[in-house]
Amino acid sequence: MFDRLPEWTKRTNRLSALAVKARTIFKHASDPNQLLFNDLPSLYSDDVDIQEPDVAREVTRVIDSALTELVEAYPKMLQRMASLLLTELDVPNDSSQALKELNGRASNIKQMSGDFRVNAFIGRMTIFDGSDAAVEGVGSLASNKPPRDWVDADLDGAFIEIASLAQQFVRTETYAHVQGRSDKRRSLAVILSKEGRAKPLHIEFQIAESDQKEVDQLVTRLKEAAGSKVTKKEILLAALAELSGEYMSEEGSHE
């Protein structure tokens, strides 16, 4: 069992004391009988009578918990890495449609950044499918090490580097038009001065190409709601500014 664990799981300190003890037991196990009847039951207690049914059930539960943690540690770490990656790239979820849109965004800016590492990251995003192998590939790029050599310090740095590379990806997208590429994202900024606030409200954000349809639909509904009732464009603009200010204030309250 120990031999089948990923190398990182064999080294990491990001485990509970129980899982670490179980890992040590398996690492040094040589006698099957000693392992089954003495070493593994010691995860529950050093002096335990596994002939007692209630005790045996509790021992089994503890062993199962420790083994489950060991088996799931690496997949859960990869899930955290993938979640960070998608969040920083503003990908709403890991559905096939969302990942295809990410692939398209990456293809649009391939070999455009002028930075070798960013271009390598963008290249990986053109084929990123959310699989463990794809996530490991991103982690390897970010850490400059293959997965078999990862230690906790490597992953700490890799998580930060992934966030940095993702932000550079997004920044490169905003300049796609400079090289005659289509804009997959639009950058917008709103500055609003509100009564009672010493400083104006300010927000910068981006809209993905995939969100533009929803934006257009909302614009249509707002136009229909306003209709011919608004006699001065200043009134409409003021109303939109007030509404924007409410959303901007909500954003600020969460920071």
Backbone as CSV, one residue per row, in Angstrom:
resi,resn,N_x,N_y,N_z,CA_x,CA_y,CA_z,C_x,C_y,C_z
1,MET,0.840,-1.196,0.000,0.000,0.000,0.000,0.877,1.249,0.000
2,PHE,1.906,1.246,0.845,2.791,2.406,0.939,3.471,2.681,-0.395
3,ASP,3.873,1.618,-1.091,4.589,1.780,-2.358,3.722,2.422,-3.434
4,ARG,2.395,2.300,-3.316,1.503,2.855,-4.334,1.160,4.324,-4.088
5,LEU,1.546,4.853,-2.942,1.263,6.259,-2.658,2.133,7.158,-3.528
6,PRO,1.617,8.323,-3.948,2.454,9.293,-4.663,3.646,9.693,-3.793
7,GLU,4.745,10.027,-4.429,5.960,10.350,-3.684,5.744,11.523,-2.731
8,TRP,4.942,12.506,-3.142,4.691,13.658,-2.264,4.003,13.218,-0.978
9,THR,3.064,12.283,-1.085,2.352,11.802,0.102,3.304,11.108,1.069
10,LYS,4.343,10.495,0.540,5.323,9.818,1.398,6.206,10.803,2.160
11,ARG,6.216,12.072,1.699,7.125,13.047,2.310,6.423,14.177,3.047
12,THR,5.199,14.478,2.663,4.546,15.685,3.166,4.306,15.665,4.674
13,ASN,4.342,16.854,5.242,3.969,17.031,6.649,2.547,17.564,6.779
14,ARG,1.854,17.716,5.653,0.496,18.258,5.660,-0.526,17.147,5.881
15,LEU,-0.294,16.369,6.912,-1.189,15.276,7.278,-1.451,15.332,8.775
16,SER,-2.519,14.674,9.198,-2.790,14.577,10.628,-1.750,13.677,11.285
17,ALA,-1.632,13.792,12.601,-0.684,12.946,13.338,-1.009,11.470,13.138
18,LEU,-2.303,11.154,13.060,-2.723,9.767,12.864,-2.239,9.240,11.518
19,ALA,-2.423,10.036,10.457,-2.009,9.601,9.125,-0.490,9.477,9.030
20,VAL,0.227,10.392,9.667,1.694,10.318,9.670,2.157,9.037,10.354
21,LYS,1.512,8.689,11.465,1.876,7.463,12.186,1.597,6.237,11.326
22,ALA,0.447,6.234,10.640,0.111,5.107,9.767,1.129,4.993,8.635
23,ARG,1.501,6.130,8.069,2.503,6.123,6.992,3.831,5.531,7.476
24,THR,4.240,5.904,8.671,5.489,5.388,9.238,5.409,3.882,9.459
25,ILE,4.257,3.422,9.937,4.065,1.983,10.167,4.218,1.212,8.858
26,PHE,3.554,1.692,7.799,3.634,0.998,6.509,5.045,1.067,5.927
27,LYS,5.700,2.198,6.126,7.047,2.371,5.578,8.023,1.351,6.144
28,HIS,7.871,1.035,7.416,8.827,0.147,8.080,8.298,-1.276,8.266
29,ALA,7.115,-1.556,7.739,6.522,-2.887,7.928,7.322,-3.955,7.187
30,SER,7.511,-5.096,7.838,8.219,-6.218,7.206,7.534,-7.553,7.496
31,ASP,6.814,-7.608,8.626,6.133,-8.839,9.034,4.624,-8.618,8.937
32,PRO,3.930,-9.325,8.040,2.485,-9.134,7.874,1.698,-9.331,9.167
33,ASN,2.036,-10.342,9.930,1.317,-10.591,11.184,1.537,-9.460,12.183
34,GLN,2.766,-8.996,12.281,3.072,-7.878,13.171,2.299,-6.632,12.740
35,LEU,2.212,-6.441,11.419,1.500,-5.277,10.887,0.017,-5.331,11.231
36,LEU,-0.603,-6.488,11.008,-2.051,-6.610,11.173,-2.491,-6.666,12.632
37,PHE,-1.727,-7.340,13.455,-2.201,-7.595,14.818,-1.567,-6.712,15.886
38,ASN,-0.527,-5.994,15.523,0.127,-5.137,16.523,0.292,-3.687,16.049
39,ASP,0.935,-3.525,14.889,1.279,-2.168,14.447,0.050,-1.330,14.106
40,LEU,-0.822,-1.850,13.240,-2.002,-1.073,12.853,-2.958,-0.845,14.024
41,PRO,-3.231,-1.839,14.871,-4.070,-1.571,16.042,-3.488,-0.506,16.961
42,SER,-2.160,-0.310,16.915,-1.551,0.709,17.778,-1.946,2.120,17.356
43,LEU,-2.541,2.271,16.178,-3.067,3.575,15.780,-4.196,3.998,16.713
44,TYR,-4.871,3.000,17.264,-5.962,3.267,18.209,-5.424,3.384,19.626
45,SER,-4.602,2.421,20.017,-4.016,2.418,21.360,-2.855,1.431,21.387
46,ASP,-1.855,1.726,22.210,-0.696,0.833,22.292,-1.058,-0.521,22.900
47,ASP,-1.930,-0.521,23.860,-2.357,-1.764,24.512,-3.838,-1.977,24.231
48,VAL,-4.115,-2.725,23.196,-5.502,-2.898,22.786,-5.778,-4.380,22.530
49,ASP,-6.949,-4.822,22.951,-7.359,-6.213,22.757,-8.341,-6.264,21.594
50,ILE,-7.854,-6.627,20.425,-8.717,-6.625,19.246,-9.664,-7.820,19.222
51,GLN,-9.594,-8.665,20.250,-10.555,-9.760,20.350,-11.914,-9.255,20.816
52,GLU,-11.925,-8.090,21.473,-13.187,-7.494,21.908,-13.895,-6.884,20.693
53,PRO,-15.148,-7.286,20.410,-15.845,-6.801,19.211,-15.932,-5.272,19.116
54,ASP,-16.302,-4.613,20.218,-16.428,-3.155,20.185,-15.080,-2.491,19.922
55,VAL,-14.063,-3.033,20.549,-12.712,-2.491,20.352,-12.263,-2.729,18.911
56,ALA,-12.551,-3.900,18.392,-12.150,-4.232,17.021,-12.799,-3.281,16.019
57,ARG,-14.089,-2.969,16.253,-14.779,-2.041,15.352,-14.138,-0.654,15.408
58,GLU,-13.798,-0.207,16.612,-13.189,1.115,16.759,-11.794,1.143,16.142
59,VAL,-11.055,0.071,16.315,-9.728,-0.025,15.698,-9.855,0.038,14.176
60,THR,-10.831,-0.688,13.644,-11.060,-0.690,12.194,-11.401,0.709,11.692
61,ARG,-12.235,1.417,12.460,-12.622,2.780,12.064,-11.413,3.709,12.012
62,VAL,-10.562,3.618,13.024,-9.377,4.482,13.088,-8.411,4.163,11.946
63,ILE,-8.203,2.878,11.699,-7.307,2.474,10.612,-7.852,2.962,9.274
64,ASP,-9.159,2.788,9.080,-9.787,3.222,7.828,-9.638,4.732,7.638
65,SER,-9.813,5.488,8.712,-9.675,6.946,8.640,-8.261,7.347,8.231
66,ALA,-7.269,6.696,8.827,-5.872,7.017,8.513,-5.529,6.662,7.070
67,LEU,-5.973,5.486,6.630,-5.674,5.056,5.265,-6.381,5.934,4.240
68,THR,-7.622,6.307,4.539,-8.368,7.181,3.630,-7.661,8.521,3.464
69,GLU,-7.179,9.072,4.565,-6.463,10.352,4.491,-5.206,10.231,3.638
70,LEU,-4.477,9.144,3.794,-3.263,8.947,2.999,-3.584,8.829,1.512
71,VAL,-4.617,8.079,1.194,-4.982,7.859,-0.211,-5.507,9.143,-0.851
72,GLU,-6.246,9.947,-0.084,-6.894,11.138,-0.647,-6.034,12.396,-0.586
73,ALA,-4.919,12.356,0.123,-4.115,13.567,0.323,-3.656,14.183,-0.996
74,TYR,-3.111,13.380,-1.883,-2.580,13.902,-3.148,-3.694,14.395,-4.072
75,PRO,-4.761,13.620,-4.298,-5.856,14.135,-5.126,-6.451,15.434,-4.593
76,LYS,-6.588,15.549,-3.271,-7.139,16.778,-2.691,-6.198,17.958,-2.909
77,MET,-4.894,17.711,-2.830,-3.930,18.782,-3.091,-4.045,19.247,-4.539
78,LEU,-4.184,18.306,-5.472,-4.345,18.669,-6.879,-5.645,19.437,-7.096
79,GLN,-6.692,19.066,-6.367,-7.957,19.795,-6.472,-7.802,21.238,-6.020
80,ARG,-7.047,21.454,-4.948,-6.798,22.825,-4.481,-6.005,23.615,-5.521
81,MET,-5.046,22.949,-6.137,-4.244,23.606,-7.167,-5.110,23.988,-8.364
82,ALA,-5.961,23.067,-8.796,-6.846,23.335,-9.932,-7.832,24.446,-9.604
83,SER,-8.357,24.431,-8.389,-9.311,25.461,-7.970,-8.665,26.840,-7.990
84,LEU,-7.439,26.933,-7.482,-6.714,28.205,-7.514,-6.514,28.663,-8.948
85,LEU,-6.083,27.758,-9.799,-5.828,28.081,-11.198,-7.070,28.649,-11.876
86,LEU,-8.192,27.946,-11.748,-9.420,28.374,-12.418,-9.953,29.676,-11.835
87,THR,-9.834,29.838,-10.528,-10.291,31.078,-9.898,-9.492,32.265,-10.409
88,GLU,-8.176,32.131,-10.465,-7.322,33.233,-10.919,-7.539,33.547,-12.395
89,LEU,-7.945,32.551,-13.169,-8.210,32.762,-14.592,-9.656,33.163,-14.858
90,ASP,-10.432,33.313,-13.782,-11.839,33.698,-13.896,-12.631,32.688,-14.728
91,VAL,-12.348,31.414,-14.503,-13.118,30.335,-15.126,-14.166,29.906,-14.105
92,PRO,-15.461,29.968,-14.439,-16.516,29.777,-13.440,-16.582,28.390,-12.811
93,ASN,-16.192,27.362,-13.568,-16.248,25.991,-13.047,-15.359,25.110,-13.920
94,ASP,-15.346,23.814,-13.624,-14.496,22.908,-14.398,-15.304,22.063,-15.380
95,SER,-16.438,22.591,-15.822,-17.237,21.881,-16.821,-16.491,21.858,-18.152
96,SER,-16.864,20.930,-19.016,-16.192,20.822,-20.313,-16.354,22.101,-21.124
97,GLN,-17.523,22.739,-21.033,-17.758,23.978,-21.769,-16.857,25.099,-21.264
98,ALA,-16.756,25.221,-19.935,-15.915,26.274,-19.358,-14.450,26.057,-19.719
99,LEU,-14.005,24.808,-19.723,-12.607,24.524,-20.054,-12.335,24.731,-21.539
100,LYS,-13.325,24.458,-22.388,-13.160,24.730,-23.821,-13.016,26.232,-24.065
101,GLU,-13.781,27.026,-23.318,-13.660,28.475,-23.444,-12.274,28.933,-23.002
102,LEU,-11.751,28.312,-21.938,-10.392,28.631,-21.495,-9.385,28.260,-22.580
103,ASN,-9.560,27.088,-23.194,-8.663,26.679,-24.282,-8.675,27.702,-25.414
104,GLY,-9.872,28.199,-25.732,-9.990,29.199,-26.790,-9.320,30.511,-26.422
105,ARG,-9.500,30.931,-25.173,-8.847,32.158,-24.703,-7.334,32.032,-24.827
106,ALA,-6.816,30.864,-24.439,-5.372,30.649,-24.491,-4.865,30.610,-25.933
107,SER,-5.598,29.935,-26.801,-5.190,29.861,-28.209,-5.126,31.246,-28.837
108,ASN,-6.001,32.128,-28.393,-6.064,33.486,-28.940,-4.819,34.310,-28.618
109,ILE,-4.133,33.984,-27.511,-2.959,34.773,-27.113,-1.686,33.931,-27.098
110,LYS,-1.723,32.790,-27.761,-0.567,31.892,-27.769,0.657,32.588,-28.346
111,GLN,1.801,32.430,-27.676,3.078,33.006,-28.097,3.016,34.526,-28.255
112,MET,2.244,35.180,-27.411,2.069,36.623,-27.544,2.728,37.426,-26.436
113,SER,2.989,36.824,-25.293,3.392,37.608,-24.124,4.828,38.119,-24.185
114,GLY,5.701,37.413,-24.902,7.104,37.810,-24.920,7.895,37.267,-23.749
115,ASP,7.236,36.509,-22.881,7.893,35.899,-21.727,7.810,34.384,-21.877
116,PHE,8.963,33.723,-21.807,9.003,32.279,-22.061,8.082,31.508,-21.124
117,ARG,8.156,31.802,-19.819,7.355,31.044,-18.853,5.865,31.317,-19.033
118,VAL,5.515,32.563,-19.289,4.101,32.889,-19.502,3.602,32.211,-20.769
119,ASN,4.412,32.225,-21.819,4.017,31.544,-23.052,3.861,30.042,-22.829
120,ALA,4.751,29.466,-22.020,4.640,28.034,-21.710,3.352,27.758,-20.941
121,PHE,3.021,28.642,-20.012,1.780,28.503,-19.241,0.570,28.621,-20.164
122,ILE,0.592,29.619,-21.044,-0.514,29.799,-21.991,-0.650,28.565,-22.872
123,GLY,0.489,28.010,-23.306,0.452,26.802,-24.124,-0.238,25.650,-23.415
124,ARG,0.027,25.502,-22.133,-0.640,24.442,-21.364,-2.142,24.704,-21.269
125,MET,-2.524,25.969,-21.194,-3.946,26.294,-21.081,-4.707,26.032,-22.381
126,THR,-3.999,25.967,-23.513,-4.686,25.668,-24.775,-5.218,24.244,-24.801
127,ILE,-4.637,23.365,-23.973,-5.071,21.957,-23.960,-5.503,21.514,-22.563
128,PHE,-5.624,22.454,-21.646,-5.971,22.088,-20.269,-7.369,21.475,-20.225
129,ASP,-7.466,20.274,-19.639,-8.755,19.574,-19.590,-9.209,19.257,-18.164
130,GLY,-8.469,19.755,-17.177,-8.864,19.541,-15.789,-8.440,18.212,-15.209
131,SER,-7.789,17.371,-15.987,-7.353,16.061,-15.490,-6.204,16.226,-14.507
132,ASP,-5.965,15.174,-13.713,-4.849,15.216,-12.768,-3.531,15.453,-13.503
133,ALA,-3.371,14.811,-14.662,-2.134,14.972,-15.426,-1.948,16.417,-15.877
134,ALA,-3.046,17.057,-16.279,-2.966,18.453,-16.719,-2.608,19.372,-15.562
135,VAL,-3.201,19.112,-14.397,-2.900,19.925,-13.210,-1.452,19.709,-12.787
136,GLU,-1.001,18.454,-12.833,0.397,18.160,-12.505,1.344,18.893,-13.449
137,GLY,0.957,18.997,-14.708,1.785,19.706,-15.677,1.948,21.169,-15.315
138,VAL,0.852,21.788,-14.883,0.907,23.185,-14.452,1.773,23.311,-13.205
139,GLY,1.590,22.376,-12.268,2.388,22.397,-11.046,3.867,22.214,-11.327
140,SER,4.196,21.370,-12.300,5.594,21.152,-12.667,6.211,22.414,-13.253
141,LEU,5.446,23.088,-14.109,5.929,24.348,-14.677,6.163,25.378,-13.583
142,ALA,5.219,25.469,-12.662,5.299,26.485,-11.607,6.410,26.201,-10.604
143,SER,6.677,24.930,-10.358,7.677,24.561,-9.343,9.048,24.238,-9.925
144,ASN,9.086,24.092,-11.265,10.333,23.683,-11.935,10.800,22.301,-11.480
145,LYS,9.858,21.466,-11.078,10.170,20.103,-10.661,9.060,19.161,-11.117
146,PRO,9.403,17.907,-11.431,8.358,16.926,-11.740,7.626,16.528,-10.464
147,PRO,6.398,16.044,-10.567,5.608,15.689,-9.377,6.302,14.717,-8.430
148,ARG,7.081,13.801,-8.968,7.728,12.800,-8.097,8.734,13.428,-7.138
149,ASP,9.197,14.655,-7.445,10.195,15.318,-6.604,9.597,16.392,-5.697
150,TRP,8.292,16.578,-5.749,7.674,17.659,-4.971,7.818,17.432,-3.468
151,VAL,8.106,18.521,-2.766,8.020,18.559,-1.306,7.135,19.747,-0.960
152,ASP,6.794,19.892,0.302,5.848,20.934,0.704,6.302,22.329,0.291
153,ALA,7.588,22.619,0.445,8.097,23.948,0.090,7.933,24.218,-1.402
154,ASP,8.113,23.191,-2.230,7.917,23.352,-3.674,6.487,23.758,-3.985
155,LEU,5.546,23.127,-3.315,4.141,23.421,-3.582,3.741,24.787,-3.052
156,ASP,4.311,25.195,-1.930,4.029,26.546,-1.432,4.409,27.573,-2.490
157,GLY,5.598,27.402,-3.066,6.040,28.319,-4.113,5.230,28.167,-5.386
158,ALA,4.841,26.930,-5.706,4.086,26.672,-6.930,2.715,27.335,-6.898
159,PHE,2.055,27.297,-5.762,0.738,27.926,-5.657,0.839,29.430,-5.917
160,ILE,1.870,30.057,-5.376,2.065,31.493,-5.604,2.396,31.760,-7.069
161,GLU,3.240,30.923,-7.648,3.634,31.104,-9.043,2.457,30.877,-9.988
162,ILE,1.591,29.932,-9.672,0.402,29.699,-10.498,-0.488,30.935,-10.504
163,ALA,-0.682,31.535,-9.340,-1.483,32.760,-9.268,-0.844,33.865,-10.097
164,SER,0.475,33.978,-10.022,1.189,35.007,-10.782,1.073,34.767,-12.285
165,LEU,1.281,33.531,-12.722,1.183,33.208,-14.145,-0.233,33.433,-14.668
166,ALA,-1.226,33.082,-13.855,-2.618,33.281,-14.265,-2.927,34.765,-14.430
167,GLN,-2.429,35.586,-13.526,-2.658,37.025,-13.624,-1.977,37.613,-14.856
168,GLN,-0.790,37.088,-15.197,-0.114,37.549,-16.410,-0.856,37.077,-17.657
169,PHE,-1.462,35.919,-17.582,-2.317,35.422,-18.667,-3.447,36.415,-18.919
170,VAL,-4.139,36.790,-17.848,-5.267,37.722,-17.964,-4.790,39.080,-18.483
171,ARG,-3.652,39.540,-17.993,-3.115,40.828,-18.448,-2.796,40.772,-19.938
172,THR,-2.217,39.660,-20.395,-1.897,39.512,-21.814,-3.160,39.568,-22.657
173,GLU,-4.246,39.007,-22.147,-5.513,39.028,-22.885,-5.979,40.440,-23.189
174,THR,-5.741,41.358,-22.249,-6.240,42.726,-22.432,-5.513,43.455,-23.553
175,TYR,-4.375,42.902,-23.990,-3.610,43.536,-25.067,-3.647,42.711,-26.351
176,ALA,-4.582,41.789,-26.443,-4.658,40.923,-27.622,-4.816,41.728,-28.907
177,HIS,-5.578,42.827,-28.833,-5.841,43.621,-30.037,-4.581,44.269,-30.593
178,VAL,-3.565,44.450,-29.734,-2.326,45.092,-30.180,-1.673,44.278,-31.292
179,GLN,-1.799,42.962,-31.214,-1.227,42.088,-32.235,-2.287,41.558,-33.190
180,GLY,-3.386,42.283,-33.263,-4.421,41.919,-34.219,-5.234,40.705,-33.838
181,ARG,-5.174,40.304,-32.569,-5.980,39.167,-32.105,-7.333,39.683,-31.613
182,SER,-8.301,38.799,-31.576,-9.620,39.195,-31.074,-9.571,39.358,-29.563
183,ASP,-10.360,40.280,-29.051,-10.424,40.511,-27.611,-11.404,39.524,-26.987
184,LYS,-10.882,38.586,-26.220,-11.734,37.620,-25.528,-12.269,38.187,-24.217
185,ARG,-11.672,39.299,-23.767,-12.093,39.939,-22.526,-12.049,41.447,-22.722
186,ARG,-12.944,42.144,-22.054,-12.972,43.604,-22.081,-12.672,44.125,-20.688
187,SER,-11.788,45.108,-20.614,-11.460,45.737,-19.336,-12.297,47.000,-19.178
188,LEU,-12.888,47.165,-18.012,-13.708,48.340,-17.733,-13.344,48.912,-16.372
189,ALA,-13.618,50.187,-16.194,-13.386,50.852,-14.912,-14.516,51.839,-14.667
190,VAL,-14.931,51.942,-13.423,-15.989,52.880,-13.033,-15.496,53.690,-11.840
191,ILE,-15.619,55.003,-11.941,-15.279,55.898,-10.832,-16.520,56.722,-10.517
192,LEU,-16.915,56.723,-9.262,-18.157,57.388,-8.874,-17.970,58.121,-7.557
193,SER,-18.304,59.398,-7.558,-18.250,60.195,-6.330,-19.628,60.180,-5.687
194,LYS,-19.683,59.755,-4.416,-20.960,59.675,-3.712,-20.949,60.608,-2.513
195,GLU,-22.093,61.189,-2.266,-22.230,62.109,-1.140,-21.956,61.367,0.173
196,GLY,-21.180,61.999,1.027,-20.876,61.407,2.322,-19.626,60.556,2.337
197,ARG,-18.982,60.389,1.178,-17.749,59.611,1.113,-16.580,60.530,0.799
198,ALA,-15.510,60.395,1.564,-14.344,61.257,1.361,-13.658,60.955,0.036
199,LYS,-13.660,59.678,-0.335,-13.010,59.281,-1.580,-14.047,58.702,-2.543
200,PRO,-13.838,58.900,-3.835,-14.771,58.322,-4.804,-14.666,56.800,-4.833
201,LEU,-15.765,56.166,-5.192,-15.744,54.718,-5.390,-15.030,54.416,-6.700
202,HIS,-14.227,53.365,-6.696,-13.464,53.025,-7.898,-13.394,51.509,-8.030
203,ILE,-13.710,51.022,-9.195,-13.622,49.583,-9.425,-13.142,49.328,-10.845
204,GLU,-12.259,48.359,-10.992,-11.793,47.895,-12.294,-12.153,46.418,-12.419
205,PHE,-12.639,46.025,-13.574,-13.036,44.631,-13.751,-12.967,44.260,-15.223
206,GLN,-13.139,42.974,-15.487,-13.098,42.474,-16.853,-14.345,41.650,-17.138
207,ILE,-14.753,41.698,-18.374,-15.896,40.919,-18.839,-15.402,39.930,-19.889
208,ALA,-15.698,38.673,-19.669,-15.294,37.649,-20.632,-16.219,37.665,-21.839
209,GLU,-15.698,37.221,-22.961,-16.495,37.164,-24.180,-17.752,36.324,-23.963
210,SER,-17.621,35.271,-23.165,-18.759,34.380,-22.913,-19.861,35.057,-22.096
211,ASP,-19.527,36.161,-21.400,-20.518,36.884,-20.595,-21.223,37.986,-21.379
212,GLN,-20.734,38.290,-22.586,-21.254,39.439,-23.321,-22.730,39.280,-23.672
213,LYS,-23.163,38.061,-23.963,-24.574,37.844,-24.296,-25.464,38.249,-23.134
214,GLU,-25.070,37.877,-21.907,-25.851,38.244,-20.724,-25.836,39.754,-20.517
215,VAL,-24.693,40.386,-20.796,-24.603,41.850,-20.693,-25.579,42.494,-21.672
216,ASP,-25.591,42.020,-22.916,-26.477,42.586,-23.937,-27.949,42.414,-23.557
217,GLN,-28.281,41.260,-22.991,-29.671,41.018,-22.580,-30.090,41.974,-21.471
218,LEU,-29.186,42.221,-20.532,-29.492,43.139,-19.441,-29.647,44.561,-19.958
219,VAL,-28.805,44.954,-20.904,-28.926,46.285,-21.505,-30.293,46.433,-22.167
220,THR,-30.721,45.402,-22.865,-32.032,45.443,-23.526,-33.154,45.614,-22.509
221,ARG,-33.086,44.878,-21.390,-34.129,44.985,-20.370,-34.128,46.370,-19.723
222,LEU,-32.954,46.929,-19.519,-32.878,48.272,-18.936,-33.469,49.308,-19.882
223,LYS,-33.200,49.157,-21.167,-33.771,50.075,-22.158,-35.292,49.972,-22.176
224,GLU,-35.784,48.739,-22.102,-37.236,48.532,-22.104,-37.866,49.119,-20.852
225,ALA,-37.180,48.981,-19.715,-37.705,49.519,-18.458,-37.750,51.037,-18.484
226,ALA,-36.722,51.634,-19.078,-36.680,53.100,-19.143,-37.665,53.617,-20.186
227,GLY,-37.678,52.975,-21.346,-38.590,53.354,-22.409,-38.540,54.837,-22.725
228,SER,-39.702,55.420,-22.908,-39.804,56.858,-23.216,-40.083,57.672,-21.964
229,LYS,-40.021,57.012,-20.796,-40.339,57.703,-19.548,-39.238,58.686,-19.151
230,VAL,-38.015,58.414,-19.596,-36.899,59.284,-19.235,-36.785,60.398,-20.261
231,THR,-36.949,61.609,-19.807,-36.933,62.761,-20.714,-35.547,63.371,-20.852
232,LYS,-34.687,63.106,-19.891,-33.337,63.663,-19.942,-32.325,62.531,-19.752
233,LYS,-31.342,62.518,-20.612,-30.341,61.446,-20.510,-29.580,61.525,-19.191
234,GLU,-29.448,62.762,-18.635,-28.746,62.915,-17.365,-29.434,62.142,-16.240
235,ILE,-30.768,62.092,-16.298,-31.520,61.365,-15.274,-31.229,59.867,-15.371
236,LEU,-31.212,59.357,-16.604,-30.909,57.940,-16.805,-29.487,57.618,-16.347
237,LEU,-28.544,58.479,-16.719,-27.156,58.251,-16.320,-26.998,58.311,-14.806
238,ALA,-27.714,59.249,-14.171,-27.642,59.368,-12.711,-28.205,58.114,-12.043
239,ALA,-29.307,57.596,-12.598,-29.909,56.382,-12.041,-28.957,55.190,-12.175
240,LEU,-28.323,55.078,-13.347,-27.365,53.995,-13.547,-26.163,54.141,-12.614
241,ALA,-25.741,55.395,-12.393,-24.622,55.644,-11.484,-24.982,55.251,-10.057
242,GLU,-26.215,55.599,-9.637,-26.658,55.229,-8.291,-26.698,53.710,-8.128
243,LEU,-27.210,53.039,-9.149,-27.277,51.578,-9.101,-25.869,50.974,-9.071
244,SER,-24.986,51.519,-9.897,-23.599,51.044,-9.903,-22.957,51.249,-8.542
245,GLY,-23.246,52.400,-7.930,-22.680,52.708,-6.622,-23.098,51.706,-5.565
246,GLU,-24.350,51.242,-5.642,-24.821,50.246,-4.678,-24.026,48.943,-4.807
247,TYR,-23.823,48.502,-6.042,-23.062,47.270,-6.252,-21.598,47.449,-5.871
248,MET,-21.051,48.621,-6.148,-19.653,48.886,-5.790,-19.480,48.931,-4.275
249,SER,-20.482,49.476,-3.572,-20.420,49.514,-2.108,-20.480,48.112,-1.531
250,GLU,-21.325,47.248,-2.125,-21.413,45.854,-1.682,-20.083,45.150,-1.883
251,GLU,-19.418,45.419,-3.007,-18.116,44.810,-3.287,-17.110,45.227,-2.239
252,GLY,-17.131,46.511,-1.889,-16.187,47.017,-0.908,-16.428,46.453,0.470
253,SER,-17.696,46.175,0.809,-18.020,45.660,2.143,-17.515,44.251,2.353
254,HIS,-17.185,43.542,1.253,-16.715,42.164,1.355,-15.203,42.087,1.417
255,GLU,-14.527,43.209,1.216,-13.070,43.208,1.195,-12.514,43.160,2.604
